[in-house]
């Protein structure tokens, strides 16, 4: 059965972020995407402000191909964003799934992540813990930093082992990446490519991403998102259908099949709805069930 610890949200949204994860659909990229060099894709990040919030998503199996080994999925994501655009944003997520294989066995995976990202992307603190059937499986913890908001990164890992990891290239942090997607969408761009570091897995990996951006849905111009508690005003926020494909950074750029894709409706205030995570032989969907906005923490006023 597929290892569900490899599922990642969130830029959930991006999930994220992921994050932050529709109108274009993941299928449009499944046959392979030609990546645009990230040096051509660095929009300015000013004037992007995300709304602190908590979003709860119910998960279910959307589709599974024969031979995938996945017979059923259910679970829940609880995602929180706090902070402000002056000092930085904190993200936390709990991603719990129960997967049923074709032999009738059930596996429970509990993924817990938290991070804080300084604005403008000079420092990223991250922590991830994974539990399999209530048994601790692994943990990653560290700090990534640099002296300017783009370019190479130095990672100070505390777990799973203490070590220093240099990462070269023009690297984006998660909030920075999400902001860049919004800026690209505002500018009417349909493709945005960037290398992303979010501290996931072993804390030393960079992913090449290619984001396909659909046409903007203007406030009140789209279908009602859901009957989720607290989501009524979300239809009044401009949004775009987005599909983010993830590739190994070491993989040669060209016509390649992504490791997985996250598709979602990305709202200008940083909220994600209509989430789909596609692993090729199976995909899961996340339905927004509850949305709660928090008051943004005030920006500190410099002393005279």
CORWOUR-V690893 format. One record per backbone hydrogen bond with DSSP energy under -1.0 kcal/mol. NH is the residue of the N-H (numbers start at 0). CO is the residue of the C=O. E is the energy in kcal/mol with one decimal. If there is no record, write none. Layout:
nh=NH co=CO e=E
nh=NH co=CO e=E
This chain:
nh=5 co=2 e=-1.4
nh=6 co=3 e=-1.5
nh=12 co=15 e=-9.9
nh=12 co=16 e=-9.9
nh=13 co=9 e=-2.5
nh=13 co=15 e=-2.4
nh=14 co=15 e=-9.9
nh=14 co=16 e=-9.8
nh=15 co=12 e=-4.1
nh=15 co=16 e=-6.1
nh=16 co=9 e=-9.9
nh=16 co=11 e=-2.8
nh=17 co=14 e=-9.9
nh=17 co=15 e=-9.9
nh=19 co=15 e=-3.7
nh=19 co=16 e=-4.2
nh=28 co=25 e=-1.9
nh=31 co=28 e=-2.1
nh=32 co=255 e=-1.3
nh=39 co=36 e=-1.9
nh=40 co=37 e=-2.0
nh=50 co=268 e=-3.0
nh=52 co=80 e=-1.3
nh=53 co=291 e=-2.8
nh=54 co=78 e=-2.7
nh=55 co=289 e=-2.5
nh=56 co=76 e=-2.6
nh=57 co=286 e=-2.3
nh=58 co=74 e=-2.7
nh=59 co=284 e=-1.7
nh=60 co=72 e=-1.1
nh=61 co=282 e=-2.3
nh=62 co=282 e=-1.6
nh=64 co=280 e=-3.5
nh=67 co=64 e=-2.0
nh=70 co=99 e=-3.4
nh=71 co=99 e=-1.5
nh=73 co=97 e=-1.8
nh=74 co=58 e=-1.3
nh=75 co=95 e=-2.4
nh=76 co=56 e=-2.4
nh=77 co=93 e=-2.3
nh=78 co=54 e=-2.8
nh=79 co=91 e=-2.8
nh=80 co=52 e=-2.7
nh=81 co=89 e=-2.4
nh=83 co=87 e=-2.4
nh=87 co=83 e=-1.1
nh=88 co=116 e=-1.9
nh=89 co=81 e=-2.6
nh=90 co=114 e=-2.6
nh=91 co=79 e=-2.1
nh=92 co=112 e=-2.5
nh=93 co=77 e=-2.1
nh=94 co=110 e=-3.1
nh=95 co=75 e=-2.6
nh=96 co=108 e=-2.4
nh=97 co=73 e=-3.1
nh=98 co=106 e=-2.6
nh=99 co=71 e=-2.8
nh=100 co=104 e=-2.4
nh=103 co=100 e=-1.9
nh=106 co=98 e=-2.3
nh=108 co=96 e=-2.6
nh=109 co=130 e=-2.7
nh=110 co=94 e=-2.7
nh=111 co=128 e=-3.0
nh=112 co=92 e=-2.6
nh=113 co=126 e=-2.3
nh=114 co=90 e=-2.5
nh=115 co=124 e=-2.0
nh=116 co=88 e=-2.9
nh=117 co=122 e=-2.5
nh=118 co=86 e=-1.2
nh=120 co=117 e=-2.3
nh=123 co=143 e=-2.9
nh=124 co=115 e=-2.6
nh=125 co=141 e=-2.4
nh=126 co=113 e=-2.2
nh=127 co=139 e=-3.0
nh=128 co=111 e=-2.7
nh=129 co=137 e=-2.4
nh=130 co=109 e=-2.1
nh=131 co=134 e=-2.9
nh=132 co=107 e=-3.4
nh=134 co=131 e=-1.5
nh=136 co=129 e=-3.3
nh=137 co=129 e=-1.2
nh=139 co=127 e=-2.8
nh=140 co=158 e=-2.0
nh=141 co=125 e=-2.2
nh=142 co=155 e=-1.8
nh=143 co=123 e=-3.1
nh=144 co=153 e=-2.3
nh=145 co=121 e=-1.9
nh=152 co=166 e=-2.8
nh=153 co=144 e=-2.4
nh=154 co=164 e=-2.9
nh=155 co=142 e=-3.4
nh=156 co=162 e=-2.5
nh=157 co=140 e=-2.8
nh=158 co=140 e=-1.9
nh=162 co=156 e=-1.4
nh=164 co=154 e=-2.8
nh=166 co=152 e=-3.2
nh=170 co=150 e=-1.3
nh=170 co=168 e=-1.1
nh=171 co=194 e=-2.9
nh=176 co=172 e=-2.8
nh=177 co=173 e=-2.4
nh=178 co=174 e=-2.7
nh=179 co=175 e=-2.1
nh=180 co=176 e=-1.9
nh=181 co=177 e=-1.9
nh=182 co=178 e=-2.4
nh=183 co=179 e=-2.5
nh=184 co=180 e=-2.6
nh=185 co=181 e=-2.7
nh=186 co=182 e=-1.8
nh=187 co=184 e=-1.5
nh=188 co=183 e=-2.4
nh=191 co=210 e=-2.1
nh=193 co=208 e=-1.9
nh=195 co=206 e=-3.6
nh=196 co=171 e=-2.6
nh=202 co=199 e=-2.3
nh=206 co=195 e=-2.8
nh=207 co=246 e=-2.2
nh=208 co=193 e=-2.8
nh=209 co=244 e=-1.8
nh=210 co=191 e=-3.0
nh=211 co=242 e=-2.8
nh=212 co=189 e=-2.4
nh=213 co=240 e=-3.1
nh=216 co=238 e=-3.2
nh=219 co=234 e=-3.0
nh=220 co=217 e=-2.8
nh=228 co=288 e=-2.0
nh=230 co=227 e=-1.8
nh=233 co=230 e=-1.3
nh=235 co=232 e=-1.6
nh=236 co=233 e=-1.7
nh=238 co=216 e=-1.8
nh=239 co=265 e=-1.8
nh=241 co=263 e=-3.3
nh=242 co=211 e=-2.1
nh=243 co=261 e=-3.1
nh=244 co=209 e=-2.5
nh=245 co=259 e=-2.4
nh=246 co=207 e=-2.7
nh=248 co=205 e=-1.5
nh=250 co=247 e=-1.3
nh=255 co=253 e=-1.2
nh=258 co=245 e=-3.0
nh=260 co=277 e=-2.2
nh=261 co=243 e=-2.5
nh=262 co=275 e=-2.8
nh=263 co=241 e=-2.7
nh=264 co=272 e=-3.0
nh=265 co=239 e=-3.0
nh=266 co=270 e=-2.7
nh=267 co=237 e=-2.7
nh=269 co=266 e=-2.5
nh=272 co=264 e=-2.1
nh=274 co=285 e=-1.7
nh=275 co=262 e=-2.5
nh=276 co=283 e=-2.9
nh=277 co=260 e=-2.9
nh=278 co=281 e=-2.8
nh=280 co=278 e=-1.5
nh=282 co=62 e=-2.6
nh=283 co=276 e=-2.3
nh=284 co=59 e=-2.5
nh=285 co=274 e=-2.9
nh=286 co=57 e=-2.6
nh=288 co=55 e=-3.5
nh=289 co=55 e=-1.4
nh=290 co=228 e=-2.9
nh=291 co=53 e=-2.5
nh=293 co=51 e=-2.6
